[in-house]
Amino acid sequence: MTRASVTRILDAAAGGKNHFVADREAVRRYDLAAPVTTAAARAVLHYLCRVIRFLAAEDVEQFVIVGSGVPSGLPAGRQLHDVAREASAGGRPRVVYVEHDPMVLAGARATIEPADDLVRVVEGDVREIDDVLDDRVVRTFLDWDRPMAVLLVSTHSLSDDEYFHYVIKRIRQEVPEGSYLSLLQTTFDAVPPELLPAMHDLLAMTLPGHAIRAREEVAALLDGLVLVDPGLVWVPEWRPGGHGTACPDGPPDEPSASGNYGAVARVP
């Protein structure tokens, strides 16, 4: 409760309720350094919504969302699994949230699972991808003969590029043909050079170990994947518009103010 986490910071900045004083204080500090935190958080949520809506329209009806924090900053009754259901032609997509934050796990298991038989919340960490893919619920709740989408939201915890490559390799090996992989990556590419030292110091203080990557580094990690248009872009630039009722408009005026790159790839 006394240490901020990136998922709870995202939730606090986006107007959700799953956070503590430490997370709100981190948002305040980031806003003092660069007053775009709230807009950036909402841009991330809008991106996730658009990705899910796009994939559901592509007849994907299974989603594994890793490290989103099960955000509560969306309109009431419009969480990410609601977005999938709203956009699905069949109307019954299955969603697995993979989380390691105890607060997120407890809250989601108490409020979502009992009310929705098409959603499961699994304890896991992208840094232990083998355990995630071998989890009993993940293996039995999903149909591994049908396409699925894996959304990697917590890539900030993958500080080792070699292991990041391994995560992508393992997912590509496991998911059925016709599946998709999406990722989100924090960057300081748009931070003015004179502010970079302060931002790095603030990051080390609030979120030690949080991985920041330049665009060329993210592109290298995606090498060999077939990216869906428009490719690797600032998250507000990924198929803007068409958010639906679950994801109201409101991305930053400057796409780079989102501080995050996003991409979606088809798995051959």
N, C-alpha and C positions, 0 to 999 in steps of 0.2 A: 504493500500500500504506500510505502514511502519512496518507491522508485518508479519513475515514469517508464512506460513502455510505448513503443511506436504505434501499436494498434489502438491503445487507449488515448494517445495524443491525437491520432486521426479522428477518433470518435468525439473527443472533446471539442476539437476545432470545427468539426462538422455539425455540432449542435446536438450530439447524442447524449446518452446518460450513463454509458458504461466506462466510467473513469473516476480517478481520485484527485485529491488536491495536488499531488505531485505532477499529474498529467496536465492539469489546468495551469499550473505554474510554468511548466515547460512551454505550453502554448504562448503564455504571456511573454516569456523570454524570447521566443522566436519572433513574435510580433514586434518586439522592440528592435530586434536586429534587422528584420525585413518584414514589413507589415502585409504579408500576403498569406499567412498561415491558414486562415479560414477559407479563403478562396482556393488555395492549393488542395486542402482536404476535400472540399466539395468537388473539385475537378477530378480527384482520384475516384471518389464514389461514382460520379457520373460516368467515368471511363469504365468502371467495372459493370455498371448497369448496361452501357452500350455494348460491351463485349458479350455479356450474357444474352441480351436481346438479339444480337446478330447471330450468335451460335444457336440459339433456340430456333431462329428462323431458318437455319441451315439443318434443321431436323436433329440437332443434338438434344438428347433428353436425359443426359447424365452429366453432373457437374461435381468436380472435386475442387473446393476452394480452400487453398492453403494459406493461412496466415492473414485473413482479412480482419480478424477481430470480431466477426459477425456484427458489422457496424449498425448502430442504432440511430445514426444521423439522417436516415432516409425518412420520408413521411410515414406516419403510423400505418402499420400493416403492409408496408412495402419494403421488406428486407430483400436481400439478394435472391433468396429462394422464391419470393413472391414475384420478382421481376422475371425469373425463369418461367414460372407458371403462367404469368400474363402473356408472355411472348410465345409459349409453346403451342404448336398446333394440336398436339394430343392432350395438353392440359395437365399432364401428370409427370413432369420431370422429377428425377431423383437428385437430391443435392446432399453432398457430404461436406461439412465444414471440418477442416483439420486445424486444431488450435493447441497451443501449449500454455497459454495464460490461464491460471486457475480461475480467475474471476470470470473470464469469458466462457470457459467451459461450464462452470457452475450455472451461470445465468442462462446460457443457451439450452443446457439440458433441462433446466427447470421450466423454461417458458416456451421453447420451440418444440422440442421432441415430444412432449406429452400431447401437444395440440396438432401435430402434423406427422403422419406416418410415412411421408415421403422425404423427410429430412433426418439426417443423423449428424451428431457432433462427436468427433473422434479426437482423442488426445494424441498429438503427434507434432513433430517439428521437421521442417524441410531439411534441417541439418542432419536428420536421421531418415533419409528418404527410403531406405530399404525397409525400415520398420513401418513407415507409413504405407508403403505399397503392399506389405505383407499383413497389415492389420486385418483381423478377422472380420470386422464390420465392413471395411473397404472391400474385401474380397467377396463377401456374401451379399451385401446390400446392392451392389452394382452388378450389372450384366456385362461380363468381360468379353462377350461376343458381339457387343454393339458399341458404336462410337461413343466417346465421352470427351469432355473438355476438362483439362486441368489448368486452373488459374493459380499461378504462383505470385502471390501478393507480397510474401515476406522475403523477397530476394535480398533485402537489406541485411539479413542475418548471414548471408553466404559471402563471407569476406575472402574466401579462398577460391580463386577462379578455376583452379583444377577441379575442386569439388563441385563447383557450379556446373562445369561441363559434365561431370558425372551424374548430377541430378537430372539434367536434360537427357543424357544418354539413357538412364534407367527408365525415365518416363516414356521415351520413345520406344524402348524395348517392350514395355509392359502393356501400353494402351492398344486397343484394337485399331485396325486400319480405318481410316476416315476420321480419326480423332483430332483434337486441337490442343495446342499448348499456348497459354497466354502468360505474359509476365509484365511486371511493373518494377521499375528501377529508379531509385532516388539519384539525383545528380546535382552538382553545383555548377554545371556548365553556364548557367545564366547569372550566377552571382558575380557582381562587380569585383574585380581583383582586390580593391582596397578593403572589401568586406570579408574576403575569404578567411583570413586568419581568425577573425572573431567568430565566424560561422563554424570553423573547425573546432575552436575551443569550446563553443557552446554545445556542439555535437558530442564531443568527448565528455563533457560534463553531464549531459542529460541522457544520451543514448550511446554509451561506450560500445564499440564493436560494430556500430551501424556502418554498413558498406556504402560508399558513394562511388559512382562510376561515371566516367565521361562517355559520350555517345559512341565513340569508336571502340571503347572497351565492351560496351553492351553489344554492339554489332558483331564483334569478334566472338562473343559467346553464342550468338545466334547463327553463326556461320554454318551453312549446310541445311538450314531449315527453310522451308518455303513459306515466306511471310504473306499474309493476307494484306491486300491494299488497305491503307497507304504505307504499310511497312512499319519501321521503327520511327516513332514521332513523339512529340510532346503529347501527353494524354488528351488535352482538349482537341487536338488535331486528328485523333483517331475516330473517323466516321462521325463527325459532330452532327447534332440534330437527332430527332427521332427518339428522344429519351423516354417518351411515354409518360404516363401519370406517375410512375414510380420514381422517375428521375427528372425533376424539374430543371429547366435551363438555369445557367448561372456560372459557367466556367470563367476563369480569369480573362480580362481583356487581352492580356498578353499570354499566349500559350506557354511561354517559358516560365511564367510565374508559378505554374503548377509544380515545378521542381521535380518532375517525374517523366520518364519515358515509358511508353507502352508499346507492345507488339503482340500480334496473334499469329501463330504459325500452324499450318496443316501438317499433320503427321502422316507421311506416306503409308 
